[in-house]
Amino acid sequence: MKNSWKNKILKNAILAYENNEVEKAIHFLKILANESVSTACRLLGLIYSVQSDTIYDEKYWNTRFITSLKKEAQGGDIDALFKLANLYQHGDLVTQNEKKAQCFFLKAATNGHTIAQFHLAMLYKHGFCSLPINDNAYQYWLKIAADNAHPEAMYYHGLELIRQKRYSEAEVFIYHANQKGFWLAEDYINKFLTPSQIIPH
């Protein structure tokens, strides 16, 4: 959601809800929902799940959420693609469909979504979401995510480089994973690297 006015209304809605001004929050969110903003539809579904005496409103807005999310994904929104992939993988608000999940993860990853790239790597590593365990695919997507500065991917790619005895390259990735706050990278540096080895490359 790149439109500044939509972001402003969304922030106002969240602030209103935090201040217990529920009706005001709903008013703002419905403005965005009428613009097919999926986040607004999802929030309305969550609000009505605790505010409504019936489940009708909750189901209605959850359906609107999925419809809006699909529309955003069709428009090339990679965050929407990734969200849809997760929903289909776990069967949350939709019928579980791992083939659709695979497709959406791949589309998001191919179009530069770094979290999707790392997630896809993990799916291939562990054989989740009906994908086969495939070390080549794991290494491929892990490196792409690491090159795109995903903290966890940088750390695990660094470990893979260590296994290949490419120590200098590994240190760079692990150092930058630590700089981005990934705790395992900090732990590794404290245990295995001397101060001279953790100078930025």
Secondary structure as UniProt FT lines:
FT   HELIX           4..18
FT   TURN            19..20
FT   HELIX           22..33
FT   TURN            34..36
FT   HELIX           38..51
FT   HELIX           56..74
FT   TURN            75..76
FT   HELIX           78..90
FT   HELIX           98..110
FT   TURN            111..112
FT   HELIX           114..126
FT   TURN            129..130
FT   HELIX           135..147
FT   TURN            148..149
FT   HELIX           151..163
FT   TURN            164..165
FT   HELIX           167..179
FT   TURN            180..181
FT   HELIX           183..192
FT   HELIX           195..198
//
